[in-house]
Amino acid sequence: MARVRGATRSGRRAAAEAAKQSRRVRLPEVSGVADTAAVAALVAAADGAFVCHESATAPLAAQLSSRSQARQAAELVIVVGPEGGITDAEVAALSAAGAVPASLGPTVLRAALAGTVAAALLLAAAGRLAPDGRLSPGGPVGP
């Protein structure tokens, strides 16, 4: 358990440093380990939710682009699994709570990379990431 607490502290510290570096006013939330029921409750309360899993057939990028609620959601939850993956039972529980299964591509990614890829796809779908890689601090990137 000490290892989990240390990882959570480290994650919070990294999030705070990244927010400071990118001049963000709001810090991303980094929570500790949560069980399936707790994550399902977050999913049920959110405006939109996706669970990334290798068995999903629809790409997250396409789903984010085609769902206006995902682009305009005040609270959007994207679940990526721990190392070792999300079980089929967990995917079923999160789907029952309202999460849409989504794929990050044909390759299974490490948990840390999967979260980064999902965040980048979300920024791109929200119009906050330009094709040349520029990140808009406010709203959609103009032409």
Secondary structure, DSSP 8 states (H G I E B T S, - for coil): -HHHHHHHHHHHHHHHHHHHHTT-SS---------HHHHHHHHHHSSEEEEE-TT--SBHHHHHHH-HHHHH-SSEEEE---TT---HHHHHHHHHTT-EEEB--SS---HHHHHHHHHHHHHHHTT-B-TTS-B-SSS----
